[in-house]
């Protein structure tokens, strides 16, 4: 009779067993009472369905722990979604080992800590060896488990938004700890500092630390080779340079629809340069943070990434480079900037080349602005960019800060400006913060098309900017 009662209480389990289902979703108003009757845990019978690949139990305020037997009973589980329940303050017993698990969503619970024995799983051997996506957002976590990287060494996406974290464990950023991590979101926490060791996350592409209590941005972030999207808004930063550079691209350039700006390491630029347009199948470039590819292949790859991003985040909008793919729609040829060696160093509005990538030690920049709208917009953007750079450098010197952190969007990475104390072109009234040298643009016949800056450009340049015409 007891077995019959259980069967009637959980008809979903009986159906899944009979039909050998690989996916199971438990939700709805009736779930609350049944979980409460089971002692705030999932019924043991659930863990006798070894064929399950996907399990979701969501929206149940009575669920306080998954219950013993999950790891042993569901060895083939690929995705485990336990969001919007009442799990916490820890997980007892710990979830792992789950050798096949790739997606773990514990968002919207009441987790406060995930220590060994009450957390995600063992570290030796890794309890979650195949885990790629971990969502811990919307909990009450005050610290992360120090062994997280050892427990889930193949982690690619980590979402910690909306917790109470004031720091990251040092082990998370040790060299080689999370070699595949590309997305780290920790907005709406209490983070007060960010270790320079974060630069050891060699695959990091997206970093969201908005709405914390950070006062400084580690300059080492500029060394992250693939980092393309950063959000530090809503912090207590003394240095607003990153935000200003991003704002310039978003506002004056009208999200790259009016113009696209880019910066290059001048010493890596081999002139003369040729601005032209090539068919997508012929345009070849080594994009920032990627391997060499033809423009056609690169755009296709970005389109696939955008579609995957939409699916994962369940929304229409996308971020990073993917936001600008539509600007190429309908174009038979793509614009590009080619150096004297025949290498493409810029593919606006998408990306620059690794060949001329700006580094932390860069002191001489080549600035590029492209527009399909008008020459005047190019000049306006260039004026604004130069004045912003001078303002940033002045701020740095006045506050005795060393170096400068760049905008790490893929086509607008800027480095340190020239050292005014050693620049031979310093102004009479003291050292110039910025020296701007004139550039001439001619057509293929050698006829002059434009000079920048001309006598009419940078008319309001401050005294600490020297223009060499």
N, C-alpha and C positions, 0 to 999 in steps of 0.2 A: 504493500500500500504506500509506503514511503517513497519507493522508486516511482510509482505512478504519479504521486503528487508532484515530485520534482519535474517529471516529464511534462505534466500539464502546466506547471509554472513557467517553464522555459521551452515553449514549442519551437523557438528559433533554433535551439541546439539540436533538437530531434530532427528537424528538417535538414539542417546542415550536415548532420551525420548520415542521414538516409540518402541525400543527394550528393554526398562527398564534395561539398562546396569548399572552395578555396578562399572565399570572402565572407565575412560576417559583420553585420552592423547591428549594434544594440543601442537603441535610443528611444525616446518617446516618454509620455507620461506614466505608463505602466512600469517602466524600468525602476523608478525610484523606490516603490514599495517592495519589489522583488529583491533588490539589492539590500535594502534595509533588513528584510527577513533573512538574508544570507549572512548577516553580521557585518554589513558594510564592505563585503568583498564580492568578487565574481564567483559564480558557482563552480565547484570542482569539476563538474561534468564538462564545462567549457574546455578544460585542459586535456580532454580525451579526443580532441579533433586534430590529429597531427598533420592533416593535409592543409590546414589554414595557412594562407600567404598574407592575408590582410584581415586585421581585426580592429574594429573601432567601437569604443564605448564612450559616448559623449553626453554631456548635459545631465549628469546624474549627481545631485547634491548629497547622495547617501554613500557614494563610492569613496572610501577612504584608503583602500589598499587593493591592489590587483588580486592578492591572495596567493598562497603557496601553490607550486605546481606549474606555473606559467612557463618557465624556462624548459622544464623537463617535458612538458606535454605539447609544446608548440615549436618544435625544432626547425620547421621550415618557414617560420613567420618572417616576411619581408617588411611589412609595415605594421606598426602598432600605434594607434591613435587613441589616446586617453585624455582628451581635452575637455575643459569646462566641467570638471568633476570636483571632488573635495579631497584629492590625494594630498597627504601630508600628515605631520611636518616632514617625514622622510618616507622612504619606500621600504617596507619591511614585509617579506624578505626582499633583497635587492633583485632587480629585474633579470640581469644576465646570469649565466651566459646565454646569449641568443646568437648563434653563429651566423645566421643568414639575414639578420635584421639590417635593413638599409635606411628606413625612415622611422623616427621615434618622435611623436608629438605629445608632450605633457603640458601644453600651454593651458593657462586659465585654471590652475589648481591652487593649492595652499601649501606648496612645498617650501620649506625654510632652509633645508640643508640636505645634501646627498653624500653623507660620509660612507666609508667602506662598510659593507654589511647592510646599509640602509639606502643604497644609492642605485646607480645604473648597472653595476656589475663589477667583477674583479678586474684588476689591472694586469695580473700575471697568472695565466695567459690572458690576453685581452678578452673581456666579456662581450664586447660588441665589435668584433674585428672587421665587419663589413659596413658598419654604420656610416652613412653619408650625410644625413640631415637630422639635426637635433633641435627641437623647438621647446625651449623652457620659458617662453615669454609669459607674462601675466601671472607670475608666482610671487613668493615672498623671500626668495633666496638672498641671503646675506653674504654668501661666499660660494665659490665653485669648488668642486672636489679637486684636490691637487693632482689626482691621478687620472683626470679626465682624458688627457691626451694618450695615456697608455691604455686606457679602457677602450677608446674609440680612435685608433691611430689613422683611420682613413676618412675622418670627418671632413666634409666639404662646406657645409653650411651650419652655422651656430647662431641661434636666435635667443638672446637673453633680454630682450626688451621688456621693460616694466617690472623690474625686480628691485632689490634693495642693495645691490652690489656697490661696494666702495673701492674695490680693486680687483685685479685679475691675479690668479696664482702665478708665481714666477715660472712654474713648470709648464704652463700653457705656451709660453713664448721661447722655450729653450730651443736651440738649433735642431731642426729635424723633427720636432715634436709633432707638429701637424702639417706635414708637407703638402697636403692637398687642400687645406682650408682656403676657400676663395671668398667666402661671405661671412662677415662677423657683424652682428647687430646687437648693440647694447644700449640703445636709447632709453631714456626715462629711468635711469638708475641714480646712484649717488657717487659715481666715480670721481675721485679727486685728483688722480694722477694716472698717467699712462707711461708704462715702461718703454724706454727706447728699444728694448729687446723685441718689441712687436715687429720690428723690421725683419726678424727671422722667419716670419710667415711669408715664405717666398712666393706662394700662389695667391696671396690675398688680392682681390680685385675690388671688393666693396666693403667699406667700413662706415658704419653708422653709430656715432657716439653722441648724438644730439641730446639735449636736455639732461646734461649731467652737471658736475661742478668742476670741470677741468679748467685750469688756469693757463696751461701750457700745452703746446703741440710738439712732440719730439721731432727734431729735425731729421732723425733717422728714417722717418716715414718716406722721405723723398727717395730713399734707397730701395723701397719696395718695387721690384721691377714690373709688376703687373697691376699695381694699384691704379684704378681709373676713377673711382667714385668715392668721395669722402663727404661726410656730413657731421660738422661740429657745431651746428647752430644750437643756440640755447644754452651755451656754457658761459663760463666767466673768463673767457680768454682775454689776456692782455694784448694779444697779437691778432688783429682782425684781417691780416693780409690774405689768408686763404679765402675767406668769405668774400673779400672785395674782388679778387680775381674771378671767382665763380660768378659773382653778380654781374661783372662786366660782360661775360659771355652770354649770360641769360638775358640781360636787359638791353644794353646798347646793341648787341649783335642779334637781338630778338630770337634767342634760342637757335642761332646759326642760320636763320632764314634770311637775314639781311647781310650778315658777314660771318666769316670764320677766322679766328686768330690762332696763330701758332708760334712757338718759339723753338729755335734750334741752337745747338752748340756751334758757335761761329767757326771755331777751329776745325770742325768736322765738315764744314760746308766748302765744297770745291766749286768755284765759279769759273766761267760765267754760268748762270742758271737759266734754264729754259722753262717757261710756263706754257703748257700745251694741254691738249685733250687727246686721250687714247681710248680705243675700244676696251671694254672690260676684260676681254680675253687676252689682251696684249699688255695691259698695265700690270706690272709686277712690282711688289713692294714688300719690305720686311716690316710689318706693323709693330708698333710698340707692344712689347710683351708677347709677341706671337712669332711663329715661324713664317718664312717667306711664302707668299701666296699671290696668285693673280687676283685682281680686283673682283672678278666675277666670283671666284671661289670664296674670297673674304666676305663679300656681301651676302652670299648664300649662307655661309656659316653664321654670320651675325643674325640673319633672319631666323635660322633654326634656333639660335640661342634666345632670341626675342620671344619666339613662340613657346619655348620651354619655360621661359621666365613668366609668361602670362599664365601658363597652366599651373605652375607651382604656387604663384601668388594669387591666382584666381582673380585677375583683374585685367582691364584692357590696356592700361598704360605700362610702359617699360622704362628702364633707366639706362644710364651709361650711353655708350655709343649707339645702342639700338634706337634711341629716340630720334636719330637723324637719318635713318635709312630712307625714309620717305622722300627726302630731298633729292635723291638720285632717281626717283621714279620717272620713267619715260625718257631718260637720257641715253642716247646711243653711244656717247663718249663720256668718259669721266675726266675731270680736271686733275692735273698733277703738276708738281714742280720737280724738274729733273736737273741733277748736277752735271758737272763736266765729265764725270765718269760714266754718265748714262744711267745712274741710279736714281730711282724715284725717292725723294726725301719727304714728300708731302702729298697726301691724297685727301684734299678738302672735299666735304666737311667731315670726313670720317677719322683720319688718323695721320700721324707723322711716322717717320721711319726710325728704327733703332739706330741707324747710322749717325743721325744727328741728335740723338736723345740728350736732353739737358741733364747734367748730373749735379750733385751737391757742390762739387768743386768748380762748376762753370763760372767764368767771370765775364765772358764776351758772348753776347747773344746776337743772333740774326732773327729779326722779327718779320713775320709774314701775315698779311691780311688779305683774304680773298672775298670778293663780293660779286654776285651776279646782278646786283641792283644798280650801283653807281660807284664811280671813282670817289665821289665826295664822302660816301659812307666809309670807304676804306680809310680815307684820311682822318675822318672823325674818330673811328675806332683806334687808329694808330696814335692819334693825339692823346686819347683817353688812356690807352695802355701805357704810354711812356710816362704820363703824369702820375698814374697810379704806381708805377714802379719806382719813380723818384720819391713819392710819398712813403712807400713801404721802406725804402732804404733809409730815409731820414728818420723814420720811426725807430728802425732797428738801431741806428747809431745813437740816437737820443736816449734809448733805454738800455744801451750797452749790451745788446743781444748779438750773438755771433751767428752768422749765416742767415739764411732765409728759407722758409718752407714754401714749396711751389704748389701751384694748382696742379693736381695730378690727374686731371682729365687727360684723356689719351692724346689730344692734339694741342694741349696748352700747358706744357710743363715748363715752368720757368725756374731758373736757379738764382744763384747769388749775382748781384750786380757788381760792376767793376769797383775795386777798392779805391775810394777817393783819395786816400793818403799816398798812393803810389802812382796815380794817373798823371801823365805828363800834360794832359790837356786841361788841367784844373783852371778854374776861373781866377780872375785877378783878386776877387774879394774872398778867396779861400778855396779849399778843395771842392770840386764839383761832385755831387752825389751821383750824377749820371752824365755820361758823354754820349751824344747821339751823332752818328756819322751819316751823311747824305748818301742815298742810293739812287741810281739812274736806271730807268726802265726803257729799253728800246725795242723796236720790232725787228723782224728777221732781216730787214734791209738796213738796219742800223739807224733808222730815224727815231728821234727822241719821242717817247710817249708821255712820260711823267717823271718828275723829280720829287723826291721826298727825303727830308723836309725842304720845301722851297721857302722863299722869304715870307710867303703868306702863311706857312704852317707853323704850328707851335708858337703862335703870336703871344700867348699868355704864359709861356714857359717861365717858371720861377727862377730866381738867380742861381740856385744850386744845380740847374740843368744847363750844360754847355752843348750847343748845337754847332757841329762842324759842317759848314756848307761848302 
